Amino acid sequence: MNATMIDDRRRLVMPPELPARSPVTVQQIDDDTWIVKRARPIKARMVMLLPDVKELPDDAEWEKVEARMARHFSRNLPPFEE
């Protein structure tokens, strides 16, 4: 850390790209080394609960679509070797 990056109250002066009062984490590596990282807010994840399905109903139309998808994607697979 450069002495020019610290103000008269020994506060670290961050670069102008970092908004004022942005949360940061400071991790000390050794007596002379610190890592200062910007702490970004964690985005909330959406959770969607699905019903527990044991067996799918028979659907002849969907089975045709599944067979077409399987043929399409199996063309790009390398040959199986034991």
C-alpha positions in Angstrom: 0.0 0.0 0.0 1.4 3.3 -1.0 1.6 6.0 1.7 0.0 8.4 -0.8 -3.1 6.1 -0.7 -3.7 6.8 3.0 -5.2 10.1 4.4 -4.2 11.9 7.6 -6.5 9.6 9.6 -4.8 6.5 8.2 -7.8 5.6 6.1 -7.3 4.0 2.7 -8.2 6.2 -0.2 -10.0 4.1 -2.8 -9.9 4.8 -6.5 -12.6 7.1 -8.0 -14.2 4.2 -9.9 -15.4 2.8 -6.5 -18.6 4.6 -5.3 -18.4 6.3 -1.9 -19.2 4.2 1.1 -18.9 1.0 -0.9 -18.5 -2.1 1.4 -15.0 -3.7 1.2 -13.3 -6.6 2.8 -9.8 -6.4 4.1 -7.7 -9.6 4.5 -4.3 -9.5 6.0 -1.9 -11.9 4.3 1.3 -11.1 6.3 2.7 -8.2 8.3 3.1 -6.1 5.2 0.4 -7.3 2.8 -3.3 -6.8 2.8 -5.9 -7.6 0.1 -8.8 -5.1 -0.2 -11.7 -6.4 -2.2 -15.0 -4.7 -3.0 -17.9 -6.6 -1.4 -20.7 -6.8 -3.9 -24.3 -7.5 -2.7 -25.5 -11.1 -3.1 -28.4 -11.3 -5.5 -31.4 -13.2 -4.1 -32.1 -16.5 -5.8 -35.5 -17.7 -6.7 -36.5 -21.1 -5.5 -39.3 -22.9 -7.2 -40.7 -26.0 -5.6 -41.8 -28.8 -7.9 -44.1 -31.7 -7.0 -42.4 -35.0 -6.3 -43.1 -37.0 -9.5 -42.5 -40.8 -9.3 -43.8 -41.8 -12.7 -44.5 -39.7 -15.8 -47.7 -40.4 -17.8 -47.4 -42.0 -21.2 -47.5 -39.5 -24.0 -46.9 -40.8 -27.5 -46.4 -37.3 -29.0 -43.8 -36.4 -26.4 -42.0 -39.7 -26.9 -41.6 -38.9 -30.6 -40.0 -35.5 -29.7 -37.7 -37.2 -27.2 -36.6 -39.8 -29.8 -35.8 -37.0 -32.3 -33.8 -35.1 -29.7 -31.9 -38.2 -28.7 -31.0 -38.9 -32.4 -30.0 -35.3 -33.0 -27.7 -35.1 -29.9 -26.2 -38.5 -30.3 -24.8 -37.6 -33.7 -22.2 -35.3 -32.1 -21.0 -37.9 -29.5 -17.7 -39.6 -30.0 -17.8 -43.3 -30.5 -17.9 -45.3 -27.3 -14.7 -47.2 -26.5 -14.2 -49.6 -23.6 
